[in-house]
Amino acid sequence: MYFYISPDFAETEGHKSSMVMPTESLMSLSTVKMCEDEKAEETVRTCDESLNILMKGRMNHRNKMTSQREVSGDRVVEDLMLLLEDFLQNIVPGELDSKVQVTCPILWVTKWVDYSNKYGFGYQLSDNCIGVLLSDGTHTILSPHLRKVCYSTSLQEHITFPERSPPCKLDIKMRILRFFSQYMKENILEGGDLRAAPSRSVRTLCLLHFLKTDQALLMLFSNGTLQVNFYHDRTKIILSKGQLGYLLSFVDQERQSCTVPLSVLQSSCPPFIIHRLEYALMMLQSL
């Protein structure tokens, strides 16, 4: 489901349905906006200023047969908001000690393409899986090393199938997935050096929400991973859950990264990370 709030660009005349392929090649999508082309303000606004929301989209959250809160992506949003609110209320500004950094695989978005006003929002993960949050609120994700796809109509409804043998009814959606995969492979650089090992099973991970403002892009996943990419300096923060609790990864302008346990960071956190986390919380509150 997409909410069109001052979209990046208008739909082309003649394309009335967001799921209908143009008669020519999908390469007509080459006008899409990419993360490395985005421009915004030179500074991150403080939390007392309102967000300038450009676009937001979300996955279908609830199973049609139930309305229980537990099956809704809203629970993921609420839990993260509480986590960040508590963290920011008790944080101590300070320097980052290099000795507290940890080395571990981090699953995050290394590339993305936004064509959400027509087909969907595509992304590549650090384990090379390719996902698309489609414009009808459904989700597809390709595990290339297994050559299998998971298609999700909600957080509880998944089907998996071989990449080359999709159900006939999903033919158009598979064409969209393949286009995004090829486009990102040929045209977009990876946004950082953090890597993750390929999953041994087909990923059912889903992109629950994305939100674009004039300063940043937020992506929130069904496993609770939160990523915010800042346009003005191309830095990124990734909040993810590891075996020992939450981890905060920061990717700098040179695409170099560091990862620190959130519990350790709370006792001494650089102001530039605090400001970005404050902005991330504002974005979460606007979902």
C-alpha positions as CSV (number, residue, x, y, z in Angstrom):
1,M,0.0,0.0,0.0
2,Y,1.4,3.4,-1.0
3,F,0.6,6.9,0.1
4,Y,1.4,9.4,-2.5
5,I,2.6,12.5,-0.7
6,S,4.5,14.8,-3.0
7,P,6.0,12.0,-5.1
8,D,9.4,12.3,-6.7
9,F,8.0,12.3,-10.2
10,A,4.6,12.0,-11.9
11,E,3.3,8.9,-13.5
12,T,3.6,8.7,-17.2
13,E,0.4,9.3,-19.2
14,G,-1.2,6.0,-20.3
15,H,0.0,4.0,-17.3
16,K,-3.1,3.7,-15.2
17,S,-2.4,0.5,-13.3
18,S,0.7,0.2,-11.2
19,M,1.1,-3.5,-12.0
20,V,0.7,-3.2,-15.8
21,M,3.9,-3.6,-17.8
22,P,4.6,-1.1,-20.6
23,T,4.4,-2.7,-24.1
24,E,8.1,-1.9,-24.6
25,S,11.0,-3.2,-22.5
26,L,11.0,-2.8,-18.7
27,M,14.1,-0.7,-19.4
28,S,11.7,2.2,-19.8
29,L,12.0,2.3,-16.0
30,S,15.4,3.8,-16.3
31,T,14.1,7.2,-15.1
32,V,13.8,5.8,-11.6
33,K,15.3,7.7,-8.7
34,M,18.3,6.0,-7.1
35,C,19.7,6.4,-3.6
36,E,23.0,7.8,-4.8
37,D,21.2,10.5,-6.8
38,E,19.1,11.9,-4.0
39,K,19.9,15.4,-2.7
40,A,18.8,17.1,0.4
41,E,19.7,19.6,3.1
42,E,23.3,19.9,4.4
43,T,22.4,19.1,8.0
44,V,20.1,16.7,9.9
45,R,17.2,18.6,11.4
46,T,16.7,18.5,15.2
47,C,13.7,16.7,16.6
48,D,11.7,19.9,17.2
49,E,11.2,20.4,13.5
50,S,8.6,18.6,11.5
51,L,9.4,16.1,8.7
52,N,8.9,16.9,5.0
53,I,7.5,13.6,3.9
54,L,7.9,12.9,0.2
55,M,6.7,9.3,-0.1
56,K,5.8,6.3,2.1
57,G,4.7,2.8,1.5
58,R,4.0,-0.3,3.6
59,M,3.3,-4.0,3.2
60,N,-0.1,-5.6,3.8
61,H,0.2,-6.1,7.5
62,R,-2.8,-8.3,8.5
63,N,-4.0,-11.7,7.5
64,K,-7.5,-11.4,6.0
65,M,-8.8,-14.0,8.5
66,T,-7.7,-12.2,11.7
67,S,-7.2,-8.7,13.2
68,Q,-5.0,-9.7,16.1
69,R,-2.4,-7.1,16.9
70,E,0.3,-9.7,17.2
71,V,0.1,-10.5,13.4
72,S,0.5,-6.8,12.5
73,G,3.7,-5.0,11.6
74,D,2.6,-2.3,13.9
75,R,4.1,-4.3,16.8
76,V,7.5,-4.0,15.2
77,V,7.1,-0.3,14.9
78,E,6.0,0.2,18.4
79,D,8.8,-2.0,19.9
80,L,11.4,0.0,18.1
81,M,10.0,3.3,19.1
82,L,10.0,2.3,22.7
83,L,13.6,1.0,22.3
84,L,14.8,4.3,20.8
85,E,12.9,6.5,23.2
86,D,14.4,4.8,26.2
87,F,17.9,4.8,24.6
88,L,17.8,8.5,23.8
89,Q,16.4,9.5,27.2
90,N,19.3,7.8,29.0
91,I,22.2,8.4,26.6
92,V,25.5,10.0,27.6
93,P,27.2,12.0,24.8
94,G,30.9,11.0,24.3
95,E,33.6,9.6,22.1
96,L,33.3,6.2,20.4
97,D,35.8,3.7,21.8
98,S,37.2,1.6,19.0
99,K,37.7,-1.3,21.5
100,V,34.0,-1.8,21.9
101,Q,33.4,-2.4,18.2
102,V,32.3,-5.9,17.2
103,T,32.7,-7.9,14.0
104,C,29.7,-9.9,12.9
105,P,27.6,-10.3,9.8
106,I,24.9,-7.7,9.4
107,L,21.9,-8.0,7.1
108,W,21.1,-4.6,5.6
109,V,20.2,-2.9,2.4
110,T,23.2,-2.2,0.2
111,K,21.3,-1.0,-2.9
112,W,17.8,0.3,-3.6
113,V,15.7,1.6,-6.4
114,D,12.5,3.6,-5.9
115,Y,9.8,3.2,-8.6
116,S,7.0,3.1,-6.1
117,N,4.7,5.3,-8.0
118,K,4.5,2.6,-10.7
119,Y,5.8,-0.8,-9.8
120,G,7.4,-0.9,-6.4
121,F,10.4,-0.3,-4.1
122,G,13.3,-2.6,-4.9
123,Y,16.4,-3.4,-2.8
124,Q,19.4,-5.7,-2.5
125,L,20.5,-7.1,0.9
126,S,24.1,-7.7,2.1
127,D,23.7,-11.4,1.4
128,N,22.8,-10.6,-2.3
129,C,19.1,-11.4,-1.8
130,I,16.8,-9.2,-3.9
131,G,13.5,-7.9,-2.6
132,V,10.6,-5.8,-3.9
133,L,7.8,-4.2,-1.9
134,L,5.2,-4.1,-4.7
135,S,2.8,-1.3,-5.2
136,D,-0.2,-3.4,-4.1
137,G,1.4,-4.1,-0.7
138,T,2.6,-7.6,-1.5
139,H,6.3,-8.6,-1.3
140,T,8.7,-10.8,-3.2
141,I,12.3,-11.8,-2.3
142,L,14.7,-13.8,-4.3
143,S,17.4,-16.0,-2.7
144,P,19.8,-16.2,-5.7
145,H,22.1,-18.9,-4.2
146,L,19.1,-21.2,-3.8
147,R,17.4,-19.9,-7.0
148,K,14.1,-19.7,-5.0
149,V,11.6,-16.9,-4.5
150,C,9.3,-16.2,-1.5
151,Y,6.1,-14.3,-2.3
152,S,4.2,-12.8,0.6
153,T,0.7,-11.4,0.6
154,S,1.0,-10.6,4.3
155,L,3.3,-11.3,7.2
156,Q,1.7,-14.7,7.8
157,E,1.0,-15.7,4.2
158,H,4.0,-16.9,2.2
159,I,4.6,-19.2,-0.8
160,T,7.9,-20.3,-2.1
161,F,8.8,-21.6,-5.6
162,P,11.7,-22.1,-7.9
163,E,12.9,-18.9,-9.6
164,R,12.3,-20.3,-13.1
165,S,9.0,-21.9,-12.3
166,P,6.7,-19.2,-10.8
167,P,2.9,-19.6,-10.6
168,C,1.3,-18.2,-13.8
169,K,-0.6,-15.6,-11.7
170,L,2.8,-14.1,-10.5
171,D,4.4,-13.8,-14.0
172,I,4.1,-10.0,-14.0
173,K,5.5,-9.6,-10.5
174,M,8.4,-11.9,-11.3
175,R,9.2,-9.7,-14.3
176,I,9.3,-6.7,-12.0
177,L,11.6,-8.6,-9.6
178,R,14.0,-9.5,-12.4
179,F,14.1,-6.0,-13.7
180,F,15.0,-4.5,-10.4
181,S,17.6,-7.2,-9.9
182,Q,19.3,-6.6,-13.3
183,Y,19.0,-2.8,-12.9
184,M,20.7,-2.7,-9.5
185,K,23.4,-5.1,-10.7
186,E,24.3,-3.0,-13.7
187,N,23.8,0.5,-12.4
188,I,24.2,0.9,-8.6
189,L,27.2,0.7,-6.4
190,E,26.9,-1.0,-3.0
191,G,26.5,1.4,-0.1
192,G,29.0,-0.1,2.3
193,D,31.4,-2.9,3.3
194,L,29.2,-4.8,5.7
195,R,28.4,-8.4,4.5
196,A,26.1,-11.2,5.6
197,A,26.4,-14.9,4.8
198,P,23.7,-16.4,2.5
199,S,20.8,-18.0,4.3
200,R,20.6,-21.8,4.3
201,S,16.8,-21.5,3.7
202,V,14.6,-19.3,1.5
203,R,14.3,-15.9,3.1
204,T,10.8,-14.9,4.2
205,L,12.1,-11.5,5.4
206,C,9.8,-8.7,4.3
207,L,10.2,-4.9,4.0
208,L,7.4,-3.6,6.2
209,H,7.7,0.1,5.6
210,F,9.7,2.6,3.8
211,L,9.5,6.4,4.3
212,K,11.2,9.1,2.3
213,T,11.7,12.6,3.5
214,D,13.8,15.4,2.0
215,Q,16.7,14.3,4.2
216,A,16.6,10.5,4.5
217,L,15.2,7.2,3.6
218,L,13.9,4.8,6.3
219,M,13.5,1.1,5.7
220,L,11.9,-1.2,8.4
221,F,12.0,-5.0,8.1
222,S,9.9,-7.8,9.6
223,N,12.8,-9.0,11.7
224,G,13.0,-5.6,13.4
225,T,16.0,-4.3,11.5
226,L,15.8,-0.5,11.0
227,Q,17.9,1.3,8.4
228,V,18.1,5.0,7.7
229,N,20.1,6.4,4.8
230,F,20.9,10.1,5.0
231,Y,21.2,11.9,1.6
232,H,23.3,14.9,2.4
233,D,26.5,13.0,3.4
234,R,25.4,9.4,2.3
235,T,25.9,8.1,5.8
236,K,23.7,5.2,7.1
237,I,22.6,3.8,10.5
238,I,21.4,0.2,10.9
239,L,19.8,-1.0,14.1
240,S,19.7,-4.8,14.1
241,K,19.2,-7.5,16.7
242,G,22.1,-9.9,17.4
243,Q,22.6,-12.8,19.7
244,L,23.6,-10.5,22.6
245,G,21.0,-7.8,22.0
246,Y,20.7,-4.8,19.6
247,L,23.6,-3.6,17.5
248,L,24.1,-0.2,15.9
249,S,26.1,-0.1,12.7
250,F,27.2,3.2,11.2
251,V,28.4,3.5,7.6
252,D,30.4,6.7,6.8
253,Q,30.8,8.7,3.7
254,E,33.6,6.5,2.5
255,R,31.3,3.4,2.8
256,Q,33.4,2.2,5.8
257,S,31.5,0.8,8.7
258,C,31.6,0.1,12.4
259,T,29.2,-1.9,14.6
260,V,28.7,-1.4,18.4
261,P,26.4,-3.0,20.9
262,L,23.6,-0.5,21.7
263,S,24.0,-1.1,25.4
264,V,27.6,-0.1,25.2
265,L,26.9,2.9,23.0
266,Q,24.5,4.3,25.5
267,S,27.3,5.1,28.0
268,S,29.3,7.1,25.4
269,C,27.7,8.0,22.1
270,P,29.1,10.5,19.5
271,P,26.7,13.5,18.9
272,F,26.5,12.8,15.2
273,I,25.0,9.4,15.9
274,I,22.6,10.8,18.5
275,H,21.3,13.3,16.0
276,R,20.7,10.6,13.4
277,L,19.0,8.4,15.9
278,E,16.7,11.3,16.9
279,Y,15.8,11.8,13.3
280,A,15.2,8.1,12.9
281,L,12.8,8.1,15.8
282,M,10.9,11.0,14.2
283,M,10.6,9.0,11.0
284,L,9.3,6.0,12.9
285,Q,6.7,8.1,14.6
286,S,5.5,9.2,11.2
287,L,4.8,5.7,9.8
